[in-house]
Structures are given as structure tokens and as C-alpha cells.
Amino acid sequence: MSSGPGADSAPAPSPTTMFSSLKIRNYRLFATGQVVSNTGTWMQRIAQDWLVLTLTGSASAVGITIALQFLPMLLFGLYGGVLADRLPKRPLLLATQCAMGLTGLALAVLTLSGHVQVWNVYLTAFLLGLVTVVDNPARQSFVAEMVGPDQLANAVSLNSANFQSARLVGPAVAGVLITAVGSGYAFLFNGLSFLAPIVGLLLMRPGELHKVERAPRGKGQLREGLKYVAGRPELIWPIVLVGFIGTFGFNFPIWLSAFVDDVYHSGASTYGLLNTLMAGGSLAGALLAARRGTSRLRVLVGAAVLFGVLEIVTAFAPQFWIFAVLLVPIGMFGLTVNVTANSSIQMATEPAMRGRVMSLFMMVFVGGTPLGAPLVGWITDTYGPRIGFAAGGTVALIAAIGVGVMLARVGGLRLKIDLRRGRRHVEFVPREQLATAA
């Protein structure tokens, strides 16, 4: 991949530090715009979940809303990846950011005018999902064009830190706004917040972007992307893992709203507090990932195992403060799973295929929600929030163990247990090394 004129005489890549990719002007503009719109997005998520719960009194209805928002990703996600590989990403993102802002403003008008009904929320959630089909793979793969391969892992981690920083602010502000003046103003802020990334994209210098050869228009590009992933274990197994975790382990709007309403008998401000605590853990996980600068599959599997275990333990926390505190490490390990899978997949993918591969990644991670959210909502309504939460954690744990075993087999690794003092007690080692030790 070339970075434009003078690429052959480019200086050696600078060492990766926690915030090194922010030294790049285009990425700095992108990150600044994203933190504003991400704050609005989190405000809308909280307001949307609480509005649906207020209108219907049902956790299943919240699950249906989430399902409708992510259903387009499940149905059309791979086509969005084809478009992201084929079209110039900066103009494409300008169009998607405008469209996403309009969906927020439409919901604001309906809510502030007092005419909002639950089907209005369902419809706007579905329309937002349609735009996300193209926006997500374009935005994910555009990072590589802004920062280049040397800073890609760092920039992916900082993107997640950016998102989680907004998650710290958004739910807290949304909780106060909903309590004081209602959900409509949270939707209004979200619609207006998309002006920030639009301005950032317009101010970028196209000549400083790393040029990536775009896929030409042709038949069979969707099938080509699937075949590419299927032949690479380092891509397919992380995608399988995040698929299970995204479908069953990340249904926090359902669980947290149900815990607040049914178990702790509280209101929107408590719901915002719990989301903020989880965001704090997620931010810590993102910054630690940025500091590492590399993405190892063993970190991915280990974080997924701990994520599942913590969800099961938290589901049966006897007191509110224990439940709240445990959300912090859940956020940290959940984010570690997401960032590690994202960056390892991007770095293992050829640039011309990156849009399609990332669309598949996002399709299984968030597109599985239409399958998981109604089921998890039904379990939560029928058997209670604790059983619903524990069920999601159990599926995540089983998936993590299964994928860990498959990756170990593909890599020719075996589990080594050494109980002697001063040794690493449990680790994966190559088969040959284990045979020599035996």
C-alpha cells in the first residue's frame, strides 16, 4: 500500500504509544467529530430504551427495538461491505453521517410534539440500521486510510476509547435530561451532534490519506469475500467468537433496564449510572489495548472467558452496589474482546478485501442481535433478569472455550499444566515442545 508521492523515501514508522495515532491530522479531525456524535448516539440509546419501556412496560419491547435496529446488518451487512470496498470512503461517510443525523431529528420532532408511539421508535430504529449497514464497514476500513498499517492497531483501540468516553458522558447526561425534560431533547442533541463528524470529514486533506486500491465493480464480490474469510482460521474463528458474544452476551439494554425496573425498583437516573459504570470499565479496556499496540488471539480468548464468567457471577449479585461494581470489569473485558478481534482481523486482511471482511465482522457482532435480543428479552420477562443475564454469560463462556480449543488445534498447540513453584502453571505450548518436555 502506497501513501502517495514520496512513499518510497518515507521515514521509518514512529513507535506506538497510547495516543500516537492522534499525531496524524486527518485522524485527529475524525476522532474529534466522532466523540461528539458518539455522545449523542449514547444519549439516544438510553432515551430510546427508556421511552420504549415507558410506553410499553415490557423488556421484550426493548428487545424488539434493538432487534429492528440491527436487523438490516444481518440481512444486508455483506452488501454494505461490497459498497465500502468499491466506493471512495470519505464521500460515502459524509452521506451516511447526514442520514443518521436526520433519523435523530425525526425522532426528536415526534417526541417533543407529543405524538410519538412505539411503532415510530421501531421505524426510526430500523432506518438507522439501514444506514449503519454502509456506515460501519466504511468507517472501520477508513481508519487504515487515515493512519496507515503501522498505527492501525493503536487507532482501532483509540476509536473504541473514543466511543467509551462518550459512553461515560452520554448515559449520565441522558438520565438527567430524561428525568428533567423528557426523552425528546436527548434525540435532538443526537441529531445535531452529527454536524461535528461532517465538519471533520470536510476539513480533511485528501492528499494525506493512504491510498488503497478499491475493488472494481464485478460479479461474485460477495462470494469472494466469504471464500476469503473461510480459508483463513485467523479470521473465521475470531468472527465466530464475537458472533456468539454479540448475539447473546451484549444485550445490556434489556438486562440493565429490567434490573433497574424489576429488581431495584428505580428510574432512568439509575439506568444511566449503570451504563456509565460499564463505560468506565470499557474505557479502561480500550486504553490498555491502545497501550499494548498488538493484538493476540490468546488475549481475545482469555478476555472472552472472563467476560462470560463475570456475567454469570454478576447476575446473582446479592446487593445493588456489588452488581454495580461488577459492571466495571464486565465492560473492560467485553471491550477487550471487541478491540482485539477488530484490530487482529483488520491487520490480517488485505486492503482490497477489508470492507467486506469488516462488514462480515460487524454483521455477526451486531447483526446477530435480531436473533438474540427477542430470545433474551423473552427469557428475562419469563424467568427474571437474573436468569436472563446468567444465560447470556453462559453462552459467551461456552463459545470462548470452544473457539480457544479450535485456535489451539489450528496452531498446533497443546495445554501445558506445570504446578511447580515459580513456573507458569497453565499455558498453551507447541506440540513439539510438549513432547520434548515429556
Stockholm file with secondary structure:
# STOCKHOLM 1.0

chainA/1-438         MSSGPGADSAPAPSPTTMFSSLKIRNYRLFATGQVVSNTGTWMQRIAQDWLVLTLTGSASAVGITIALQFLPMLLFGLYGGVLADRLPKRPLLLATQCAMGLTGLALAVLTLSGHVQVWNVYLTAFLLGLVTVVDNPARQSFVAEMVGPDQLANAVSLNSANFQSARLVGPAVAGVLITAVGSGYAFLFNGLSFLAPIVGLLLMRPGELHKVERAPRGKGQLREGLKYVAGRPELIWPIVLVGFIGTFGFNFPIWLSAFVDDVYHSGASTYGLLNTLMAGGSLAGALLAARRGTSRLRVLVGAAVLFGVLEIVTAFAPQFWIFAVLLVPIGMFGLTVNVTANSSIQMATEPAMRGRVMSLFMMVFVGGTPLGAPLVGWITDTYGPRIGFAAGGTVALIAAIGVGVMLARVGGLRLKIDLRRGRRHVEFVPREQLATAA
#=GR chainA/1-438 SS CCCSTTGGGCCCCCCCCTTGGGGSHHHHHHHHHHHHHHHHHHHHHHHHHHHHHHHHCCHHHHHHHHHHHHHHHHHHHHHHHHHHHHSCHHHHHHHHHHHHHHHHHHHHHHHHTTCCCHHHHHHHHHHHHHHHHHHHHHHHHHHHHHHCGGGHHHHHHHHHHHHHHHHHHHHHHHHHHHHHHCTHHHHHHHHHHTHHHHHHHHHSCGGGSCCCCCCCSCTTHHHHHHHHHHTCHHHHHHHHHHHHIIIIICCHHHHHHHIIIIISCCCHHHHHHHHHHHHHHHHHHHHHHHHHCCCCHHHHHHHHHHHHHHHHHHHTCSSHHHHHHHHHHHHHHHHHHHHHHHHHHHHTSCGGGHHHHHHHHHHHHHTTHHHHHHHHHHHHHHHCHHHHHHHHHHHHHHHHHHHHHHHHHHTTEEEEECCSTTSCSEEEEEHHHHHHHC
#=GC SS_cons         CCCSTTGGGCCCCCCCCTTGGGGSHHHHHHHHHHHHHHHHHHHHHHHHHHHHHHHHCCHHHHHHHHHHHHHHHHHHHHHHHHHHHHSCHHHHHHHHHHHHHHHHHHHHHHHHTTCCCHHHHHHHHHHHHHHHHHHHHHHHHHHHHHHCGGGHHHHHHHHHHHHHHHHHHHHHHHHHHHHHHCTHHHHHHHHHHTHHHHHHHHHSCGGGSCCCCCCCSCTTHHHHHHHHHHTCHHHHHHHHHHHHIIIIICCHHHHHHHIIIIISCCCHHHHHHHHHHHHHHHHHHHHHHHHHCCCCHHHHHHHHHHHHHHHHHHHTCSSHHHHHHHHHHHHHHHHHHHHHHHHHHHHTSCGGGHHHHHHHHHHHHHTTHHHHHHHHHHHHHHHCHHHHHHHHHHHHHHHHHHHHHHHHHHTTEEEEECCSTTSCSEEEEEHHHHHHHC
//
